[in-house]
């Protein structure tokens, strides 16, 4: 552990973050269920990635909620036990929304200054060094569709732990009368098949962990499996990957060292090409 890491674990710092990723909630014994949030720090000389975990998002009151492309300010500390340099623990209740970037061209003004990368490059670096970049925005050269598989229900033990946490959660986190139900597992796992821009890339398969996918499945829970797959394809391929858009994927890897080189799709970035070019010089 270097001196920088030691200092960060002792003292919190204030960060200004453009939120780009809200991953789907996952069961947690300690927190009930939690969300991994990621974004771009705006308080340094250049934009840099940051991961915020844990945030028990479903348990927050309306005044503590925030959305993708909101700008928030909050207190953070380097996350103990996680060697990924982008990983920070947010101080509960410390964040406040200070802005929002609605037009794609404004978002691109920030994101175009990030270091360009590819999925192949991220995976190679993570295999060599556990402190290599663990977040990135990649622009696939080709999308080859979606893969679907059943999502297994939570185990009885997972449900029991989530229910127990909800029951004893303090009112400071859950407003009176607003206790959420136990998290329901989505019906399907969905993966993108794509080729990144690395010249030697053959292909990648990345599971989509975007909360938008889980929400879409929840809204379509009365549909048949066939219709649900059609609905997901219409949005995540037909709309997000339309030829009029310059589609990118927000990627992130796993904390577990043995899986550090595996990158999932945490979110989709799909500005219209006209807005990208209007923003001026780009990365690509």
Secondary structure, DSSP 8 states (H G I E B T S, - for coil): --HHHHHHHHS-EEEEEEEEEEB--EEETTTEEEEEEEEEE-SSSS-EEEEEEEE-GGGS-GGG---TTEEEEEEEEE-TT---TTEEEE-TT--EEEEE--SHHHHHHHHTTS----HHHHHHHHHH-TTS--EEEE--SEEEEEEEEE-----HHHHHHHHHHHHH--TTTS-TT---------SEEEEEEEE-S-TT---EEEEB-BHHHHHHHHHTTTS-HHHHHHHHHIIIIIITT-TTEEEEEEEEE-SSGGGTT-EEEEEEEEEEHHHHHHT-S---
